[in-house]
Amino acid sequence: MFKGIDLLAIEGLSYNTALTIMSEIGFEGIHKFKTAKHFTSWLS
């Protein structure tokens, strides 16, 4: 889903948080967001 990116390598991100993000974003993953700013805006 995240093309080999280890979400748990991000400091402060727990296993449950990573699973929640993955389930909320869906199968398309972060590729449906044009930029990182679009993704972080969606998070808030």
C-alpha distance matrix in Angstrom:
0.0 3.8 5.7 7.9 8.8 10.7 11.0 14.1 15.8 16.5 20.0 20.6 17.1 17.5 15.4 16.2 15.4 11.9 11.5 13.4 11.4 8.1 10.6 12.5 10.0 8.8 6.5 7.2 5.9 8.5 9.4 11.8 13.8 16.4 16.9 16.3 19.5 18.2 15.3 17.9 20.4 18.2 17.9 21.7
3.8 0.0 3.8 5.7 5.5 8.0 8.5 11.9 12.9 13.5 17.1 18.3 15.1 16.2 14.7 16.1 14.7 11.0 11.9 13.8 11.2 8.9 12.2 13.5 10.8 10.9 9.4 9.0 6.5 7.3 8.6 11.7 12.8 14.9 14.7 13.7 17.2 16.6 13.6 15.9 18.8 17.2 16.7 20.4
5.7 3.8 0.0 3.8 5.7 9.0 10.8 13.9 14.2 15.4 19.1 20.8 17.9 19.0 17.4 19.2 18.1 14.4 15.2 17.4 15.0 12.5 15.7 17.1 14.4 13.9 11.7 11.1 9.5 10.1 10.2 13.7 14.9 16.4 16.3 15.7 19.4 19.0 16.5 18.9 21.8 20.5 20.2 23.9
7.9 5.7 3.8 0.0 3.8 6.2 9.1 11.5 11.5 13.5 17.0 19.0 16.3 17.2 15.7 18.2 17.4 13.6 14.9 17.6 15.6 13.4 16.8 18.6 16.3 16.2 14.4 14.3 12.1 12.6 13.4 16.9 17.7 19.1 18.5 17.3 21.0 21.1 18.3 20.1 23.4 22.3 21.3 24.9
8.8 5.5 5.7 3.8 0.0 3.8 6.0 8.9 8.6 9.9 13.6 15.6 13.2 14.6 13.8 16.2 14.9 11.4 13.4 15.8 13.4 12.1 15.8 17.1 15.0 15.7 14.7 14.4 11.4 11.1 12.7 16.0 16.1 17.6 16.3 14.5 18.1 18.6 15.7 17.0 20.4 19.7 18.5 21.9
10.7 8.0 9.0 6.2 3.8 0.0 3.8 5.4 5.5 7.7 11.1 13.0 10.5 11.6 10.8 13.8 12.8 9.6 11.9 14.6 13.0 12.1 15.7 17.3 16.0 16.8 16.3 16.7 13.5 13.4 15.7 18.6 18.5 20.4 18.8 16.4 19.7 20.4 17.1 17.8 21.4 20.6 18.7 21.9
11.0 8.5 10.8 9.1 6.0 3.8 0.0 3.8 5.3 5.7 9.1 10.2 7.3 8.7 8.5 10.9 9.4 6.3 9.4 11.5 9.8 9.8 13.3 14.5 13.6 15.1 15.5 15.8 12.3 12.0 15.0 17.3 16.9 19.1 17.4 14.6 17.5 18.1 14.6 14.8 18.4 17.6 15.3 18.4
14.1 11.9 13.9 11.5 8.9 5.4 3.8 0.0 3.8 5.3 7.4 8.4 5.9 6.5 6.6 9.9 9.2 7.1 10.1 12.5 11.7 12.1 15.2 16.7 16.5 17.9 18.5 19.3 15.8 15.7 18.7 21.0 20.5 22.7 20.8 17.8 20.4 21.3 17.7 17.4 21.0 20.2 17.5 20.2
15.8 12.9 14.2 11.5 8.6 5.5 5.3 3.8 0.0 3.8 6.1 8.7 7.7 9.4 10.3 13.5 12.4 10.4 13.7 15.8 14.5 15.0 18.4 19.5 18.8 20.5 20.7 21.0 17.4 16.7 19.4 22.0 21.1 22.8 20.5 17.4 20.1 21.5 18.4 17.8 21.6 21.4 18.9 21.4
16.5 13.5 15.4 13.5 9.9 7.7 5.7 5.3 3.8 0.0 3.8 6.3 5.7 8.7 10.6 13.1 11.0 9.7 13.4 14.7 13.0 14.3 17.7 18.1 17.5 19.7 20.6 20.5 16.8 15.4 18.5 20.7 19.3 20.9 18.3 14.8 17.1 18.8 15.7 14.6 18.4 18.6 15.9 18.1
20.0 17.1 19.1 17.0 13.6 11.1 9.1 7.4 6.1 3.8 0.0 3.8 5.6 8.5 11.4 13.7 11.7 11.6 15.3 16.2 15.1 17.0 19.9 20.2 20.1 22.6 23.8 23.8 20.1 18.7 21.9 23.8 22.2 23.8 20.9 17.3 19.0 21.0 18.0 16.2 19.8 20.2 17.2 18.8
20.6 18.3 20.8 19.0 15.6 13.0 10.2 8.4 8.7 6.3 3.8 0.0 3.8 6.3 9.9 11.3 9.4 10.4 13.8 14.2 13.7 16.1 18.6 18.7 19.3 21.9 23.6 24.0 20.3 19.2 22.7 24.1 22.5 24.6 21.9 18.2 19.5 21.1 17.9 15.9 19.0 19.2 15.8 17.0
17.1 15.1 17.9 16.3 13.2 10.5 7.3 5.9 7.7 5.7 5.6 3.8 0.0 3.8 6.8 8.3 6.1 6.6 10.1 10.8 10.3 12.4 14.9 15.4 16.0 18.3 19.9 20.6 16.9 16.3 19.9 21.3 20.2 22.6 20.3 16.9 18.5 19.5 16.0 14.6 17.8 17.4 14.0 16.0
17.5 16.2 19.0 17.2 14.6 11.6 8.7 6.5 9.4 8.7 8.5 6.3 3.8 0.0 3.8 5.4 5.2 6.2 8.7 9.9 10.7 12.4 14.3 15.4 16.6 18.5 20.1 21.4 18.0 18.1 21.7 23.1 22.4 25.1 23.3 20.0 21.7 22.2 18.6 17.5 20.5 19.5 16.1 18.1
15.4 14.7 17.4 15.7 13.8 10.8 8.5 6.6 10.3 10.6 11.4 9.9 6.8 3.8 0.0 3.8 5.5 5.2 6.3 8.6 10.1 10.7 12.3 14.3 15.6 16.7 18.0 19.8 16.7 17.6 21.0 22.4 22.4 25.4 24.0 21.0 23.1 23.2 19.4 19.0 21.9 20.3 17.2 19.7
16.2 16.1 19.2 18.2 16.2 13.8 10.9 9.9 13.5 13.1 13.7 11.3 8.3 5.4 3.8 0.0 3.8 5.5 5.1 6.1 8.7 9.9 10.5 12.2 14.3 15.4 17.4 19.4 16.6 17.7 21.2 22.0 22.0 25.3 24.2 21.4 22.9 22.6 18.9 18.4 20.8 18.9 15.7 17.9
15.4 14.7 18.1 17.4 14.9 12.8 9.4 9.2 12.4 11.0 11.7 9.4 6.1 5.2 5.5 3.8 0.0 3.8 5.4 5.0 6.2 8.6 9.8 10.5 12.2 14.2 16.5 17.9 14.7 15.1 18.8 19.5 19.1 22.2 20.9 17.9 19.3 19.1 15.4 14.6 17.1 15.4 12.2 14.4
11.9 11.0 14.4 13.6 11.4 9.6 6.3 7.1 10.4 9.7 11.6 10.4 6.6 6.2 5.2 5.5 3.8 0.0 3.8 5.4 5.2 6.2 8.6 10.0 10.7 12.3 13.9 15.2 12.0 12.6 16.1 17.3 17.3 20.3 19.2 16.4 18.5 18.2 14.4 14.4 17.3 15.5 12.8 15.8
11.5 11.9 15.2 14.9 13.4 11.9 9.4 10.1 13.7 13.4 15.3 13.8 10.1 8.7 6.3 5.1 5.4 3.8 0.0 3.8 5.5 5.1 6.1 8.6 10.0 10.6 12.3 14.5 11.9 13.5 16.8 17.6 18.3 21.7 21.1 18.8 20.8 19.9 16.2 16.7 19.1 16.6 14.3 17.3
13.4 13.8 17.4 17.6 15.8 14.6 11.5 12.5 15.8 14.7 16.2 14.2 10.8 9.9 8.6 6.1 5.0 5.4 3.8 0.0 3.8 5.4 5.1 6.1 8.5 10.0 12.7 14.6 12.1 13.3 16.8 16.9 17.2 20.8 20.3 18.0 19.3 18.2 14.6 14.8 16.7 14.0 11.5 14.2
11.4 11.2 15.0 15.6 13.4 13.0 9.8 11.7 14.5 13.0 15.1 13.7 10.3 10.7 10.1 8.7 6.2 5.2 5.5 3.8 0.0 3.8 5.5 5.2 6.1 8.5 11.1 12.1 9.1 9.8 13.4 13.6 13.6 17.1 16.5 14.3 15.8 14.7 11.0 11.5 13.7 11.2 9.0 12.3
8.1 8.9 12.5 13.4 12.1 12.1 9.8 12.1 15.0 14.3 17.0 16.1 12.4 12.4 10.7 9.9 8.6 6.2 5.1 5.4 3.8 0.0 3.8 5.5 5.4 6.1 7.9 9.6 7.0 9.0 12.1 12.7 13.7 17.2 17.1 15.5 17.6 16.1 12.6 14.0 16.2 13.5 12.1 15.6
10.6 12.2 15.7 16.8 15.8 15.7 13.3 15.2 18.4 17.7 19.9 18.6 14.9 14.3 12.3 10.5 9.8 8.6 6.1 5.1 5.5 3.8 0.0 3.8 5.6 5.4 8.1 10.5 9.1 11.5 14.3 14.0 15.4 19.1 19.6 18.1 19.8 17.8 14.5 16.0 17.4 14.2 13.0 16.2
12.5 13.5 17.1 18.6 17.1 17.3 14.5 16.7 19.5 18.1 20.2 18.7 15.4 15.4 14.3 12.2 10.5 10.0 8.6 6.1 5.2 5.5 3.8 0.0 3.8 5.6 9.2 10.5 9.0 10.5 13.4 12.4 13.2 17.0 17.5 16.2 17.2 15.0 11.9 13.3 14.2 10.7 9.9 12.9
10.0 10.8 14.4 16.3 15.0 16.0 13.6 16.5 18.8 17.5 20.1 19.3 16.0 16.6 15.6 14.3 12.2 10.7 10.0 8.5 6.1 5.4 5.6 3.8 0.0 3.8 6.9 7.1 5.5 7.0 9.6 8.7 9.9 13.7 14.4 13.6 15.0 12.7 9.7 12.0 13.1 9.9 9.9 13.4
8.8 10.9 13.9 16.2 15.7 16.8 15.1 17.9 20.5 19.7 22.6 21.9 18.3 18.5 16.7 15.4 14.2 12.3 10.6 10.0 8.5 6.1 5.4 5.6 3.8 0.0 3.8 5.6 5.7 8.7 10.3 9.6 12.0 15.6 16.9 16.5 18.3 15.8 13.1 15.7 16.7 13.4 13.6 17.1
6.5 9.4 11.7 14.4 14.7 16.3 15.5 18.5 20.7 20.6 23.8 23.6 19.9 20.1 18.0 17.4 16.5 13.9 12.3 12.7 11.1 7.9 8.1 9.2 6.9 3.8 0.0 3.8 5.3 9.0 9.5 9.7 12.7 15.9 17.5 17.5 19.8 17.4 14.9 17.9 19.2 16.2 16.6 20.2
7.2 9.0 11.1 14.3 14.4 16.7 15.8 19.3 21.0 20.5 23.8 24.0 20.6 21.4 19.8 19.4 17.9 15.2 14.5 14.6 12.1 9.6 10.5 10.5 7.1 5.6 3.8 0.0 3.8 6.6 6.1 6.1 9.4 12.3 14.3 14.9 17.2 14.7 12.7 16.1 17.3 14.7 15.7 19.3
5.9 6.5 9.5 12.1 11.4 13.5 12.3 15.8 17.4 16.8 20.1 20.3 16.9 18.0 16.7 16.6 14.7 12.0 11.9 12.1 9.1 7.0 9.1 9.0 5.5 5.7 5.3 3.8 0.0 3.7 5.4 6.5 8.5 11.6 12.6 12.3 14.9 12.9 10.3 13.3 15.2 12.8 13.2 16.9
8.5 7.3 10.1 12.6 11.1 13.4 12.0 15.7 16.7 15.4 18.7 19.2 16.3 18.1 17.6 17.7 15.1 12.6 13.5 13.3 9.8 9.0 11.5 10.5 7.0 8.7 9.0 6.6 3.7 0.0 3.8 5.4 5.7 8.6 8.9 8.6 11.3 9.7 7.2 10.4 12.5 10.8 11.4 15.1
9.4 8.6 10.2 13.4 12.7 15.7 15.0 18.7 19.4 18.5 21.9 22.7 19.9 21.7 21.0 21.2 18.8 16.1 16.8 16.8 13.4 12.1 14.3 13.4 9.6 10.3 9.5 6.1 5.4 3.8 0.0 3.8 5.3 7.2 8.8 9.9 12.6 10.8 9.4 13.0 14.6 13.1 14.5 18.0
11.8 11.7 13.7 16.9 16.0 18.6 17.3 21.0 22.0 20.7 23.8 24.1 21.3 23.1 22.4 22.0 19.5 17.3 17.6 16.9 13.6 12.7 14.0 12.4 8.7 9.6 9.7 6.1 6.5 5.4 3.8 0.0 3.8 6.5 9.1 10.6 12.3 9.5 8.8 12.6 13.1 11.2 13.4 16.6
13.8 12.8 14.9 17.7 16.1 18.5 16.9 20.5 21.1 19.3 22.2 22.5 20.2 22.4 22.4 22.0 19.1 17.3 18.3 17.2 13.6 13.7 15.4 13.2 9.9 12.0 12.7 9.4 8.5 5.7 5.3 3.8 0.0 3.8 5.6 7.2 8.6 5.8 5.7 9.5 10.0 9.0 11.3 14.2
16.4 14.9 16.4 19.1 17.6 20.4 19.1 22.7 22.8 20.9 23.8 24.6 22.6 25.1 25.4 25.3 22.2 20.3 21.7 20.8 17.1 17.2 19.1 17.0 13.7 15.6 15.9 12.3 11.6 8.6 7.2 6.5 3.8 0.0 3.8 7.1 8.2 6.4 7.9 11.1 11.4 11.5 14.0 16.4
16.9 14.7 16.3 18.5 16.3 18.8 17.4 20.8 20.5 18.3 20.9 21.9 20.3 23.3 24.0 24.2 20.9 19.2 21.1 20.3 16.5 17.1 19.6 17.5 14.4 16.9 17.5 14.3 12.6 8.9 8.8 9.1 5.6 3.8 0.0 3.8 5.3 5.2 6.6 8.9 9.9 11.0 12.8 15.0
16.3 13.7 15.7 17.3 14.5 16.4 14.6 17.8 17.4 14.8 17.3 18.2 16.9 20.0 21.0 21.4 17.9 16.4 18.8 18.0 14.3 15.5 18.1 16.2 13.6 16.5 17.5 14.9 12.3 8.6 9.9 10.6 7.2 7.1 3.8 0.0 3.8 5.4 5.0 6.2 8.5 9.8 10.6 12.8
19.5 17.2 19.4 21.0 18.1 19.7 17.5 20.4 20.1 17.1 19.0 19.5 18.5 21.7 23.1 22.9 19.3 18.5 20.8 19.3 15.8 17.6 19.8 17.2 15.0 18.3 19.8 17.2 14.9 11.3 12.6 12.3 8.6 8.2 5.3 3.8 0.0 3.8 5.4 5.2 6.0 8.5 9.8 11.0
18.2 16.6 19.0 21.1 18.6 20.4 18.1 21.3 21.5 18.8 21.0 21.1 19.5 22.2 23.2 22.6 19.1 18.2 19.9 18.2 14.7 16.1 17.8 15.0 12.7 15.8 17.4 14.7 12.9 9.7 10.8 9.5 5.8 6.4 5.2 5.4 3.8 0.0 3.8 5.6 5.1 6.2 8.8 10.4
15.3 13.6 16.5 18.3 15.7 17.1 14.6 17.7 18.4 15.7 18.0 17.9 16.0 18.6 19.4 18.9 15.4 14.4 16.2 14.6 11.0 12.6 14.5 11.9 9.7 13.1 14.9 12.7 10.3 7.2 9.4 8.8 5.7 7.9 6.6 5.0 5.4 3.8 0.0 3.8 5.4 5.1 6.4 9.1
17.9 15.9 18.9 20.1 17.0 17.8 14.8 17.4 17.8 14.6 16.2 15.9 14.6 17.5 19.0 18.4 14.6 14.4 16.7 14.8 11.5 14.0 16.0 13.3 12.0 15.7 17.9 16.1 13.3 10.4 13.0 12.6 9.5 11.1 8.9 6.2 5.2 5.6 3.8 0.0 3.8 5.3 4.9 6.7
20.4 18.8 21.8 23.4 20.4 21.4 18.4 21.0 21.6 18.4 19.8 19.0 17.8 20.5 21.9 20.8 17.1 17.3 19.1 16.7 13.7 16.2 17.4 14.2 13.1 16.7 19.2 17.3 15.2 12.5 14.6 13.1 10.0 11.4 9.9 8.5 6.0 5.1 5.4 3.8 0.0 3.8 5.4 5.6
18.2 17.2 20.5 22.3 19.7 20.6 17.6 20.2 21.4 18.6 20.2 19.2 17.4 19.5 20.3 18.9 15.4 15.5 16.6 14.0 11.2 13.5 14.2 10.7 9.9 13.4 16.2 14.7 12.8 10.8 13.1 11.2 9.0 11.5 11.0 9.8 8.5 6.2 5.1 5.3 3.8 0.0 3.8 5.6
17.9 16.7 20.2 21.3 18.5 18.7 15.3 17.5 18.9 15.9 17.2 15.8 14.0 16.1 17.2 15.7 12.2 12.8 14.3 11.5 9.0 12.1 13.0 9.9 9.9 13.6 16.6 15.7 13.2 11.4 14.5 13.4 11.3 14.0 12.8 10.6 9.8 8.8 6.4 4.9 5.4 3.8 0.0 3.8
21.7 20.4 23.9 24.9 21.9 21.9 18.4 20.2 21.4 18.1 18.8 17.0 16.0 18.1 19.7 17.9 14.4 15.8 17.3 14.2 12.3 15.6 16.2 12.9 13.4 17.1 20.2 19.3 16.9 15.1 18.0 16.6 14.2 16.4 15.0 12.8 11.0 10.4 9.1 6.7 5.6 5.6 3.8 0.0
